[in-house]
Amino acid sequence: MSKVFAFLADGLEEVECLAVVDVLRRAGVETTLISITGKREITGSHGICFLADALFEEVNTDDADVLFLPGGMPGTNHLKAHQGLADAIRCANKQGRRLAAICAAPSILGEMDLLKGRTATCYPGFEDMLHGVSYTVQGVVTDGNITTARGLGYALDLGIELIRLLLGSQQAGNVKASIQYDRVK
C-alpha cells in the first residue's frame, strides 16, 4: 500500500491540505497527518483547528512514498524552518521518492535547490524562490519525482495527480467519478 505523509504546521492553508488528504484516502492511500509543532492540534491560517495523526518525532519519514507539503502562511515558513523536515525532504529526493507541494510550499523545495532544471508551479509571488526552475502557470505539474501545484483551486487536481502517480490512471478516474469531479485536466 502506498503511504503519504502530509506535514502540518500552524498557519497552513487548511483546504489545500485536507482536500488532498481526503482524495488520497478515498483512493485507499494510507495518508498520515504529521505535526511538526510538537503538538497534535493544528490551527490553520483561517482559524480552523484539527488534529494531526502523529507528531514528527513519532514517525520514520523513510516509511513514506510521498512527502506532501501544504501551503499557506505562515505555515510554509514554519515547515521551511524545521530542520528534521528539511533533512527528510533531502533524503527522500536523493532516494527518488516523491515530493509534493502546493501554493507557497514549492518555495521550500526551490530554496533547497531541489527544483533546478525542472518545470514547476507555485502561488503567484513565490516564483523568485523557485531557483533554476522553468516556471509555468499550469495548475499541477509533475517533473520527475516532484509534483507542484499553484494553489487552493488546484488541491483536488493535486490529490488526483498523486493517485495517478501512485495507483494508476484508472484509480484516479474512479475517484474523480465518485466525487463528481469532471474538471478537464
MOJOSUL-V16322 format. One record per backbone hydrogen bond with DSSP energy under -1.0 kcal/mol. CO is the residue of the C=O (numbers start at 1). NH is the residue of the N-H. E is the energy in kcal/mol with one decimal. If there is no record, write none. Layout:
co->{CO & CO}
nh->{NH & NH}
e->{E & E}
//
This chain:
co->{2 & 3 & 3 & 4 & 5 & 6 & 8 & 9 & 11 & 12 & 13 & 14 & 15 & 17 & 18 & 19 & 20 & 21 & 22 & 23 & 24 & 25 & 30 & 32 & 33 & 33 & 34 & 35 & 40 & 42 & 43 & 44 & 48 & 50 & 54 & 55 & 56 & 60 & 61 & 65 & 66 & 67 & 68 & 69 & 71 & 72 & 74 & 75 & 76 & 77 & 79 & 82 & 83 & 84 & 85 & 86 & 87 & 88 & 89 & 90 & 91 & 92 & 93 & 98 & 99 & 100 & 101 & 102 & 103 & 104 & 105 & 106 & 107 & 108 & 109 & 110 & 115 & 118 & 120 & 123 & 126 & 127 & 129 & 130 & 132 & 134 & 139 & 141 & 143 & 145 & 146 & 147 & 148 & 149 & 151 & 152 & 154 & 155 & 156 & 157 & 158 & 159 & 160 & 161 & 162 & 163 & 164 & 168 & 169 & 170 & 171 & 172 & 173 & 174 & 175 & 176 & 177}
nh->{30 & 65 & 66 & 32 & 68 & 34 & 36 & 12 & 75 & 45 & 17 & 18 & 19 & 21 & 22 & 23 & 24 & 25 & 26 & 27 & 29 & 28 & 4 & 6 & 53 & 54 & 8 & 56 & 52 & 50 & 11 & 47 & 44 & 42 & 35 & 58 & 59 & 63 & 64 & 98 & 5 & 100 & 7 & 102 & 13 & 76 & 78 & 79 & 80 & 81 & 82 & 86 & 87 & 88 & 89 & 90 & 91 & 92 & 93 & 94 & 95 & 97 & 96 & 67 & 147 & 69 & 149 & 105 & 123 & 107 & 108 & 110 & 111 & 112 & 114 & 113 & 118 & 134 & 136 & 126 & 129 & 130 & 131 & 133 & 117 & 120 & 150 & 148 & 146 & 99 & 143 & 101 & 141 & 103 & 154 & 155 & 158 & 159 & 160 & 161 & 162 & 163 & 164 & 165 & 166 & 167 & 168 & 172 & 173 & 174 & 175 & 176 & 177 & 178 & 179 & 181 & 180}
e->{-1.9 & -2.3 & -1.5 & -2.7 & -3.2 & -3.4 & -2.5 & -1.2 & -2.0 & -3.1 & -1.7 & -3.0 & -2.5 & -2.4 & -2.7 & -2.2 & -2.3 & -2.6 & -2.2 & -1.2 & -2.4 & -1.5 & -2.8 & -2.9 & -1.7 & -1.8 & -3.2 & -2.6 & -2.4 & -2.1 & -2.8 & -1.8 & -2.9 & -3.1 & -2.7 & -2.0 & -1.3 & -2.3 & -1.2 & -1.7 & -2.6 & -2.4 & -2.4 & -1.8 & -2.4 & -2.8 & -1.9 & -2.5 & -2.6 & -1.6 & -1.2 & -2.2 & -2.5 & -2.0 & -2.6 & -2.4 & -2.4 & -2.7 & -2.5 & -2.5 & -2.0 & -2.4 & -1.2 & -1.9 & -2.7 & -2.8 & -1.8 & -1.9 & -2.2 & -1.9 & -1.7 & -2.6 & -2.7 & -1.0 & -2.5 & -1.6 & -2.4 & -3.2 & -2.0 & -1.9 & -1.7 & -1.9 & -1.4 & -1.5 & -3.1 & -1.5 & -2.4 & -2.7 & -1.5 & -2.5 & -2.8 & -2.0 & -2.8 & -1.9 & -2.7 & -2.0 & -2.4 & -2.3 & -2.6 & -2.5 & -2.4 & -2.0 & -2.5 & -2.4 & -2.3 & -3.7 & -1.2 & -1.8 & -2.6 & -2.3 & -2.2 & -2.3 & -2.4 & -2.2 & -1.6 & -2.7 & -1.2}
//
